[in-house]
């Protein structure tokens, strides 16, 4: 018995029982479509979570003042170490593992006026490299330049919400605003950020000024933070050690004293994001697998019913010398044909459903300033298709093997006497 004969017999059998075959194919297709849709949501959920976290900075490292916990060079422990403006240049020159670095100065709840409108925003004094460190994207105008910092230009870059509230659709670039009685020219507007990680006021609600210009409002010798990013993730740990050692030389504390300077690498929270994404995908995959499993049970019942209905046919085939393997192959092939048809139809339906749904809300309430950034973008991926088809064929193989083995083991005498 050749594979061609087995295939023709299997197709003929499925055509004969077309109603039962159609219902089984549709149940499997429903399971596959549900699985594809759930996996697409899981992928979109992970991407939205990662995007919201990385909005704070691609590989952000924040440094602030600390307190020594060990004696060094005759200096007592318990000293407060305050970072200084000059430390930025020292680190930039001494540590090649630092790709970009900037001091940062805050001033909260500051009155900003434009015409008759008066709002309160946080001010941030920063350097030019801050743009790359914090993933700032300009939608109009430009970012703060080195000349703006050196010349203490009275220019400002507005966060997305600040620009909307102050100008209500009027292009802000080139317009003037007043910050506590001091006039500034708006040179840029930031793209709205959907942040789920932050260490101060969200960027959408901030006004960014050149760092040295902040001397109008505060003493800029001691920045609130120094932020920087490494040249690569692989160089991060080495760069942190080198930065701490450089600061230890300048401020006279032990290089291994981790409490002397506060250093926070936001990458250390990535395992939380990864764990949440994995947990969501596993849960959705489990639900999808259960749906496919129900379809597999239906397939097994249909195939077992087919074995019972064709018991005499199997008996005649075995009486004429039909090998057990051929009977096993025929029933298994029938099951795989049903699975294949259900899989193709399910992937097609899942793709259409994924396209039709498009986006679903996730962090809308948390990201009112950028609601579109908090949505889950559903997209069909090769991974979700391969996983769904793989699970389907596993379920179909198990469901089809049971009735196929039962048919192959039938006693020909008993099968011929079956009523």
C-alpha positions, 0 to 999 in steps of 0.5 A: 500500500503506497502513500498515494493510495493511503492519501486517496483513501483518507481523502475519500473517507473525509469526503464521505463524512464531510459534515463531521469533518467540517465541524472538526476542522472549524473547531480546530481553526477556532482554537488556532485563531484564538491561540494566534490572537492571544500570542499576538497580544502577548507579543504586543504587551511585552513590546508596550511594556518595554517601550514604556520602560525604555522611555526613561532612557535607553541605558540610563544610569543616575548618580547622586550624593551619598555617604561614605561607609568606610575610612579612606586616606585618613578621612572619616567614614560617614562623610557626605559626598556631593557631586560637583559640576566639574565631575562631569568633565572629569568623568568624560575625560577619564572614563572611555566607557561613558558614551554621554553624560550630563549634569541635571538640576531640578526646580519643581512647581515653577510658575511658567507664563505664556500670555494670559496662561499661567501653569506650574511645571518642573524645570530641568537644567541639562547639557546637550548630551542629555537628549541621547541619554534620556531618549528625547525626541524632538517633534519641532525645533531643536534640542539644547546645544553646547553653545546654549550651555556655554553662553547661558542662553535663555532658551527652553525646550517644552515637554509635550504636555507643557507645550499643549497646555501653554500654546493649545495648538499654536506652534511654540517654536520661536515664541516667548514664555516667562519663567518666574519673571525671566523671558525665555525663547522656546526652541523645541518641543518634545514628542509625547512620552509614555513613561512607566519608569521615572525618577522625578517629574514625567518629561511631558510636564517639564521645561528643559533649560541649558544647565548653566542658565539654571544659575538664574534660579539655583546654585549650579555647582552641585547638580542634583544628579549626574546622568550618563549612559555606557558605550554598550550594555556589555561595558556597563558594569566596567564603566560603573566601576571606573566612574566610581573609582574616578570619583573616589580619587576626586572626592577621597573615598575608597573605590569599593565604597558603594555607598559613597555615591548613589549609582542607579542603573535602570537596566537592573529593573529589566528582569522585572519587565522580562518576568512580567512579559514572560508571565503574560505570554505563558498565561496566554499561551496556556489559555490558547493551548487549552482551547486547542486541547478542547479541539483535540478532544473533539478530533479524538472523539470524531476519529474514535467514532470513525473507527467504530463505524468502519470496524467491519471495513477494517476487518475486511482489510485485515482479512485480505492481508492488510498490514497493521501499519497501513491501517495505522497510517491511514487513520493517522493521515486522516487526523493530520489532514483534518489538523492541517486544514484546521491549522491553515484556516485558523492561521488565516482567521487569526491573521484577519482578527489580529489585523481587525483588532489592531490596537488594544488599551493597556496603560491608557490611564497611566499615560494620559499625556500620551495615551497612544503610547500605552496601547498594545499593538497587535501584530502577526509574528512568525513566532506566534504562527509557528508556536500555534501550528506546532501546538496544534500538530502535537495535539492532533498527533496525540488525538489521532494516534489513539484511534489509529492504534485502536483501529490497527489492533482490532482482531479481524474475526471480531471486526467482521462480526461487529454489528 
